[in-house]
């Protein structure tokens, strides 16, 4: 029988966790659940233990998107399933559907479609519908010509990894504060492997970012691409990562004109916020260190969640 270990990093997750763990129990293929909790002060740990999950507690200052998830390397499995605490299985076939692409031995990662929550705003709904369309696709090096940077797109909000490949490569690149999923996907694809987007595997997942939260997120995305220039180097042979972002913003405005015109001012503000934050993050080495520490989660600067 196939052995799947599901790893869920948590922090103050009581709002989501009980429902999430109950939904795991209804899966047609049951994973072993491991919770890695960053010293929650609510009853997250109690909920997890009551549900029968294995719990590991770490300090908040030790949390890191890549390094924390690499604790999975200590567990024997055929596949690792990484989920975030707010990603809820859509139905009982999530795990089953994520497994299907691995029939191709060259597929090393599969990730799920994200369905926006009913209370998601129009901007977030557009983002989910655009990044997670209803049609599955298997991405390889050949996809770069058509898809550009989206070839390497992958989301650990819900993604399954072939354990043998994950272990062989040492897991995620240590110290990455974000985009550890993209980094792994890029390395795998450039090594001749494949990444599968599985539209039939679905989770409920969406965000309600403030402008400040969005700024910090895109500031660190800028830092990620600056410090991992090899990704842009490969992609820029076919298309500019910056032009991809601009095109996304244009399509968002077209969508809102047709479906939610009152959200256009917010869209313009958020697009400008993303652009400025990304540019500043990309040139973080030219900024005063106090500014970088204020807006970045980068471990080279300071430890924080």
N, C-alpha and C positions, 0 to 999 in steps of 0.2 A: 504494500500500500504506500502511496506517495506521502511523504512527510513534509508538511508546510509549517513554518514558524512565522507567525504574524507579530511584527514589532510595532508598538504604538508608543511614541514619546508623549508624555502628558505633563500638563501644568494647569492646575485649577480646572480640571476636566469634568467635574461632577455633573455639570449641565448636560454633557453629551455621553459620558462613558457607559452608564448603565444601559441606555438604549443601544449603543453600539455593540456592547458585549452580548446582549440578548440577540441581536441580529446575527452575530457570528454563530451563535448556537443553532440557528436555523439553516445554516449553509448546507448544501448537499455534500460538500467536502469540508470537513472540519479542520481548521488550523489550530495549532497550539499558540496560545496568546501570551505574549510577553509585554508587560507594561514597564517602561522606563520613565519614572516620575522625577521631575525636577523640584523636589521638596514642596509639594503642594500643601497649602494650609487648610484646604477644604477636605471633604471626605473622599477624594479621588482614590487614594490607596485602599481605603476600606471597601469601597465599591468594587475595585478590581479584585481584591482578595476574596471577597464574598462570592464573586462570580467564578472563582477558581482560576484566575489568571496568575501567572508567575510575575512577581513584582520586584523590580530593582529600583532603589532610590539613589539619586545623585543630588549634589548641590546645584543650585541654579547657575552658579558661576562656572560649573563644569559642563553645562549644556552646550552642544555644538551639533548642528544639523548632520554633519558627516560623521564625526567621531562618535557621537552618541549612538547613531544607528549601527556603527561598526561593532557594537557589542554583540550583534547577531552572529558575528564570526565565531563566537564561542559555542554556538549551538549547532548540533548536527542536523542537517535538513537536506531535502532535495530542492526546495525552493524557499526563499525568504519573501514574505509579503510585508511591505512597509505601508503603514497607514498613518494619517494624522488623526488627532482625537476628535476632530469635527467632521470627518468624512464618514458618512453612514451608508452601509450597504443598501442598495436600492431594492434588491430582491435576494432570494436564497441561492441564486446561481452566480454570484459575484466571483467567488473563488474558482468555481468550475469553469467559467468562461475565461478567466485570466490564464488558466492552465492550457487551454486549447492551442494557442500559437506555438507552444514549446514542442509540439510534434515535429516542428522543423528544428533540427539540432543546431542551426545557426542563430536561432532566436534566443537572446539571453535576457531580455527584459520585455515585459508586457505591462501596459498601464491602462487604467480604466477611463471611461467617459465620466465627466462630472456634470451632474444635473443641478442647476441652481435651485436653492430653496425657494419656496413659494413667495417669501417676503423679500427676495432679492430685488434690488432696483434695476431699472432698464439697462444701465451701463454694465452692471455685473452679469445680467442675463446675456447681453451681447457677447461679453468676453467668454463666457462658458460655451455659448453656442458656436463661437468662432474657433476657439482653441480645442473644443471637444465635439466635433461634428458627428452626425449619426452614421457615418461610413467608416469602417475599419481600414487600417492601412499598415503595411509592414515596411519599415524604413531601412534603407541600406545606403552605402556610399553613392550609389546611382541616384538616390533621391535628392542629393545636394543640388543638382542642376535645376530641378523644378521647385524644391521646397526651401532651399537656402538654410537659414539658421533653424527653421522649424524642423529640419531633419533631426536635429539633436534634442528637440523638445521632449520632455518626459516629466511626469509629476509624481513625486513620492507621497502625495496625498493619498494615492492608492496605486502602488506599482509592485509587481512581482519579479523577482530576480532568480535566475538559475544559480543555485548555490555553488555548484562546481566552478563556474566562471567567476562568481563574486569572490569566492575564497582565493582563486588563483591570482586574481588581480589585487588582492589585499583590500577588497571592499571599496568604499568611497575614499576619495583623496582626503587624508587627514587635515583637519583644521578649516575646511571650507565652511563658512557660515551660512551659505545658501547655494542653490544651484548645484548641489552635489549630484542630483539626479541627471541634470544636463551634462555635467562633466563626465559621469560614468557612461552615459549614452554615447557621447561624442567619442570617447576612447574606444568603446566597443565597436561602434560603426566604422571608425577609421581602421580598426583591426580586422575588418571583414565580417563582423557579426551583424545581427539585425535587431531592431527594436520594434515591437508591435504595439500599435494603438488598437485597443479592443473596444469598439463601440457597444458591443453587447454586454460588456461588464460595466456596471453603472454604480455610482455612489452619489448620494446627495452631498453637495459641497459648494459653498460660495462664501464670499466675504462681504463685509461692509466697512471698507477702509475709510478713514478720514484722510484729509489732504496731508496731514502731518505723518500719518502712518505710511501713506503712499510715498511721500518724499524719502523717508528713511529706507523703504524697501528698494526704490530705484537708485538711491545713492549707493547702496551696497551692490546692486546689479552692475552699476558702472564700475565699481571696484573689482567685481568678479571678472568682467571682460578685460579690464586693464591688466590684471594680474594673471590672466589666462589668455594671453594674446594669441596663442596657437589656435584657439577655436575660431576667432575672427579671421585669422590668416587663412584657414581652410575654407571658411564660408565665403570670404570676400573674393575668391576666385570666380564665384558665380553671382553673388548679390551682396549688397551692403546690409548689415544688421540694422543700421540706422534707418535706411529706407524702408525696411520691413516694419519698423515701429511707426513711421509716418503714415504708411499705407493703412495700418491697423487703425490709427486715429481717424483717417479719412473715412474708412468704411463705417466706423462707429458713428460718426456724424450723419452719414447717409441713413443708417439704421434708425437713429433717433429722430430725424426729420420725419420719417414715415410712421414711427411707432410711439415716440415719447418726446415731442418737441420741447416740453418744459424742462427736460433734463439736459438740453444742449449747453446752457451756461456751465453747469457742473462738469460736463464732458470736456469743455474747452479748458476749464480751470485744471482738471485732473490731467489732461494731456500735456498742458504747459508744465505742471508740477513734475510729471514723469520725465519730460525732456530736460528740464533744468537740473533735476536731481541726478539723472543719469550722466549728464555732461560733467557736473561737479564731481561725482564719484569717479568717473573715468580719469579725471585729472586731480585725484585726491592728493597725489604726491606734490602738487603745487600749492596746496592749501595749508593754512596754519593747523598744527596738530590738535589744538583745542576744538577747532571746528569739526575735524574728522572724528574725534572721539565723541562729540555731541551727537552726530548723526549716524555713525557707523557701528555695526555689531562685530566688526572684524577683530578676531582674536589677537592679531598682531598689535592692536592698539589698546584693547582692554577686554576684560572678561565680563560678559553680561548676556542675558537671554534676549 
